[in-house]
Amino acid sequence: MKQVLSFLILITSFTACSQNLPKGFTYLSDIDTTIQQEMRYITHNNFIGKPIDGYKNPKIIVSAPTAEALKKVQSKLSKFGLSLKIFDAYRPQQAVDHFVRWAKVLNDTLMKRQYYPDVDKKDLFKLDYIASKSGHTRGSTVDLTIIDRKTGKELDMGSSFDFFGTPSHPFYENLSKEQRSNRMLLRNLMLEAGFKPYSKEWWHFTLKNEPYPDTYFNFPIK
């Protein structure tokens, strides 16, 4: 009886969370269960080195049109044994505020070697790696890559997610033929699905016709 009661409480809790999303938002898993994820900002494996404010559960939340567009990309990749993997999607404003506070503490460089070895932390604002507003907070921006579905291994893109520096620019010159091809595969599929890229990050795309272009949300991810 206790096990049944616990299960009912869990289901009720999950349903309540789903119902609390603002109108026009959805959990990506409700639209496509095959898209993989590695939500870095709920872990210590990110450029700050600790979980980020507002990330309560490893759930991917996006605007409904973004979810449908990602599903179309996934459908094309699945024919070749590949899959999208999401690193970040909707990001609450409180998380962006966390980034800004961290960027102002210049002696906190715990993850510098891994994420920004060639960039001086004091230049993160000037170089647009950190900003007080983020497209992610509008709900239609995603950070993602492609993986081999059989092995779970990421395709070689020439730099890792959230690496601050020129190697992450989409058309960085010092890439191998394979790395360039992998980046173009992701880029072309996202463009075809109605996304626009970002000039400094090969993994970053925003839906062109995003439904909330002027609204920055702050509800937590749970």
Order of alpha helices (4+ residues) and beta strands (2+ residues): alpha-beta-beta-beta-alpha-beta-alpha-alpha-beta-alpha-beta-beta
